[in-house]
Amino acid sequence: MFDSLSDRLQSTFDALRGKGRLSEDDISKAMREIRMALLEADVNYRVVKGFVGSCKERCMTVEVLDSLTPAQNVVKIVLDQLTELLGSTESKLVFAQNRTPNVIMLVGLQGSGKTTAAAKLAYLLKHQGRSPLLAACDTHRPAAADQLETLGGEIGVRVFRGDGKDAVRVASGAIREAVDHLNDIVIVDTAGRLQIDEEMMREAVDIKHAVKPDQILMVVDAMSGQDIVNVVKEFSERVDFDGVIMSKLDGDARGGGALSVREVTGKPIKFVSMGEKPDSLETFHPDRMAKRILGMGDVYGIIEQAQRVADEQQVADTERMLLEGFNMNDYLSQLQQIRKMGGISKMIGMLPGGERMMRQSGARMDESQLTNIESIIHSMTKEERLKPKKINGQRRRRIAAGSGHSVQEVNQVIKQWGEMNKMMGKMRQAMDAGPRKSKRKLRGMMRDMGMDGLGRGMGGNFPF
């Protein structure tokens, strides 16, 4: 989403890093570059003016100009201001403790992704131990209720459709349905329009008055430019929503709307959607997003992804691998973990400089590369998977023929396994050589980081 903006900002910082001292002209030139980068990303011009003004004022201080590392100070100032622009701190959903069910109402324009966002939010809450019910209150768009019911079926969440004619009655009926079936949350999917019109706004207000939602979230298409600002302001005045779900943040647009909405409305971005799958809705962390925009990566995000897909058996497998070694079954398991975490490209994109490296190298890291390796491993016998060192030339030719790949590709997979196994051996030696306390600390660190989910390949080569 922010590829072009990230490249422009990083190029500006690279130019500053080559200078031992910064003059006022250097700062002014850098701020002009940042201003142009933001405007080209379609960020609202008033937001750009305030952002650049604040950055320049802080950069012109004596502490920065006379510093031994002035470029680093400028980067930190821009990072701090960008984090503040995006919201400073994480904003969580707030639920009423003395009310059941809690009601979350989604509003937005047609095509912004409300129905999909409703299902993703239900999936997220379900995995947090909640029991959500989806209310199909979009009675205007053909097949909207069918779409929601299909999505609900995929994630195992019930959908209430009512009479399918009156949105207010459907919303009210969903509350009664939730009480009868012990659902503690109702997610109300409302109708959208291509343009803001009085009928849509009046219906949204009527639903709000009928169900008295605890949270109203506006779904905003991240691919919209600064024109979305006027739309968001209108919704804020009429419906007074509590936060934003930013959809389609994995798209190819410039992302100006995402950077403008928080500053213009004062409403926090609560969630971002980074893909099409039900588990692609993520809590929005302004500091992490700011770092990714500036090319600093999101290592915490990788760790959280690993923890999310890890389980007790995988932790036990990690312990075994440290003691006994790393076989092809373990390698296959790690490929599956990487796939669950969003794929290779997503993981590398969250590493510092990862997205820029991929763009500059032109590397393509798609799911087919994982599939190719999986097919090669599946063509091995049980004995070969457990003891890969036994795979000689004749066996490699048989595996290649069975998987439909070349011997060279089989050799590459075995080489990658060897590098990962060497890394596990070094970790095992470190544990054996250190005191008992260090062993416990290393094991605890691996559990906390979800090391098995990160893939032992993090220390060696990624499988591409």
Secondary structure, 3 states (H helix, E strand, C coil): CCHHHHHHHHHHHHHHHCCCCCCHHHHHHHHHHHHHHHHHCCCCHHHHHHHHHHHHHHHCCHHHHCCCCHHHHHHHHHHHHHHHHHCCCCCCCCCCCCCCCEEEEEECCCCCCHHHHHHHHHHHHHCCCCCEEEEEECCCCCCHHHHHHHHHHHHCCCEECCCCCCHHHHHHHHHHHHHHCCCCEEEEEECCCCCCCHHHHHHHHHHHHHHCCCEEEEEEECCCCCCHHHHHHHHHHHCCCCEEEEECCCCCCCCHHHHHHHHHHCCCEEEEECCCCHHHEEECCHHHHHHHHCCCCCHHHHHHHHHHHCCHHHHHHHHHHHHHCCCHHHHHHHHHHHHHCCCHHHHHHCCCCHHHHHHHHCCCCCHHHHHHHHHHHHCCCHHHHHCHHHCCHHHHHHHHHHHCCCHHHHHHHHHHHHHHHHHHHHHHHHHHHCCHHHHHHHHHHHHHHCHHHHCHHHCCCCCC
